[in-house]
Amino acid sequence: MTLALHGGDPVRTASWPIWPQPAPEAGRQLADVLASGRWSISGPYRGADTRERTFARRFAEYNGTGHCVPAASGTAALMIALEACGIGAGDEVIVPGISWVATASTVLAVNAVPVFAEVDPDTLCLDPAAAEAAITPATRAIIVVHLYSALADMDALRALARRHDLTLIEDAAQAHGAVHRGAKAGTMGRAGAFSMHHTKVLTCGEGGAAITADPQLALRMAELRADGRHQPEQPPPLNEMELVTTGTVMGSNRALSEFHAALLIAQLGRLDQQNEQRAVQAAALEKSLADLGFATQRTSEGTERRTYFGFVIRLPEEFDGIDSAAAAAAVSAELSLPVKPVYPAIPASPLYRPDSRRRFDLGDRHRGRIDRARHRLPVSERAAARHLTFHHSALLGERSDVDDIAAALGKLRDHRADLG
Ligand SMILES: *Cc1c(COP(=O)(O)O)cnc(C)c1O
């Protein structure tokens, strides 16, 4: 047998489930918005709650918290959460060494300084001891990320934030519906931010939301995402503009459209069932892979429900010296499924380039603090180099899909020498 990458027969050529999968009622919901005369929260009252407001209520309920502020993207949600918490110019925010670039670029976007701390090599989430070591007198906040299929060590991180009087913000962009000791991801800090981007487990193409238990914080986030305006408790007369102007805070327009909100209402109804299906498939795959000598991503103690945004496989030590990108390409070729190395450490990522934008050029002192070359993250870099991942949609098909994935990994292990 030869690797498919080198011209051999692949393990599988059949197609995989596509993503996103529209809920059956999504088309009708979108058509209703089209005809409604209200395509944005910044529009006239038409005699009913906006879809945006309805989704906010349902998503807050889903998470067991008081308030939800929808936003145009996960990036926008992180930015309104940071700014509503009072994070700004020159403040240091501790972020994990591995995440999607937006976890750190949003810190820069509010003129604060991301300080990278190492991740735990088993969960790929922020290491509490490393976070503690990164605290300085300028530290104001910690952003914790629940990455791929893990929940971060929230017991230790919550205690750490409390001990040092730091704001804890959860980047739950990949963890809609995950549960830690009875609490949903996104409800364990001052605010939680979600992405509803195309790839995410709950999606409307592009969208986001920030949640919090604190009504004052929610109001500030709402104004920050609608140019300083918010929705009133009581609606105005029919066909008059609904948002009220207060002038309390200068915001930006980062609002979610009514089309996106309508889609999210429909898709939210399928989230639990899809999360469950992915978890069942993932458990079967974990077992098969363990038999083949492959470890998979661990999650923190206290995790009661994992959600799988990505399934993560560790390359065993016998792969040392083999480029993870080559290993990923070999598995992809066996399965006709995109398999990739996990995100690189953020400071080493080609997407993280603060020096490429004039807006971050705030003087010599600031330039030195945000210089990505000053961050050394050997643990995160090593972890990034030995884990592969594939998208959660591959867990939404048949049990035999999991067997194919395991077979491809087994073949990779047997032929690793061919990868040089
Ligand atoms: C997707 C993602 C974001 C950003 O969300 P967008 O909707 O793409 O702006 C932030 N953090 C993490 C961990 C993500 O996965």
The ligand as a Tripos MOL2 file, in Angstrom:
@<TRIPOS>MOLECULE
LIG
   15    15     1     0     0
SMALL
NO_CHARGES

@<TRIPOS>ATOM
      1 C1        -14.1010   32.6250   14.9150 C.3       1 LIG1
      2 C2        -13.3860   33.0860   16.1250 C.ar      1 LIG1
      3 C3        -13.3370   34.4390   16.4980 C.ar      1 LIG1
      4 C4        -13.8230   35.5540   15.6370 C.3       1 LIG1
      5 O1        -15.1230   35.4470   15.1690 O.3       1 LIG1
      6 P1        -15.5490   36.1030   13.7710 P.3       1 LIG1
      7 O2        -17.0120   35.8740   13.7170 O.co2     1 LIG1
      8 O3        -14.7970   35.4230   12.6980 O.co2     1 LIG1
      9 O4        -15.2150   37.5560   13.8430 O.co2     1 LIG1
     10 C5        -12.7260   34.7550   17.6970 C.ar      1 LIG1
     11 N1        -12.1810   33.8190   18.4780 N.ar      1 LIG1
     12 C6        -12.1950   32.5210   18.1520 C.ar      1 LIG1
     13 C7        -11.6010   31.5260   19.0920 C.3       1 LIG1
     14 C8        -12.7790   32.1070   16.9570 C.ar      1 LIG1
     15 O5        -12.7740   30.8210   16.6360 O.3       1 LIG1
@<TRIPOS>BOND
     1     1     2 1
     2     2     3 ar
     3     2    14 ar
     4     3     4 1
     5     3    10 ar
     6     4     5 1
     7     5     6 1
     8     6     7 2
     9     6     8 1
    10     6     9 1
    11    10    11 ar
    12    11    12 ar
    13    12    13 1
    14    12    14 ar
    15    14    15 1
@<TRIPOS>SUBSTRUCTURE
     1 LIG1         1 GROUP 0 **** ****
